Amino acid sequence: MRREGMKEELSLPPRPITRSRAKKFKESLQIYGGKLLQHMEDQDFIKA
């Protein structure tokens, strides 16, 4: 579980992947992708 102020970790646990864990991982990937695109736009890597 993530807590505020802690570094987010983007990895799957070594345990079996349940639907719940898959959903949380998918959401984390979407957030990471959004942050990455925002950073790239801020740095003018992407010309909109």
N, C-alpha and C positions, 0 to 999 in steps of 0.2 A: 504494500500500500504506500502511495506517495504521501509525503507530508510537506507542508509549506516550508520553503527555505532549504529543502533537501534537493540534491541533484537528481534529475530524472534519469532513470536508467531505461534504455530501450533494448531489452533482451527478453527472450522467453525463458521461463524457469525450466529446470531439467525434469520437472514432473510432467505427467501426461497433460496434454493440452485439452482443456474442456471448452465448451462453447463460450462460457463466461470469460475465460482467459483469452480466447481468440478475439472476442469482441473488444476487450480492454486493450489488447495489443494493436488491433486495427485502429481504434480510436487514437492511441498514442502515435501510430505512424501518420495518421492524418494531421494531427497537431504538429508533429515534427516537420512534415512536408510543408504545411502552411507557414511555419516559422522560417523554414529554409527559403521558401519563395519570397517572403517578406524581406528577409535579409538580403537576398540577391537583388531585389528591386531597389532597396535602400542603397546598395552599392553600385547601382546602374549596370549590373550584369545582364539584366533583362530589359530590353527596350519595349515598353508597352505601347 
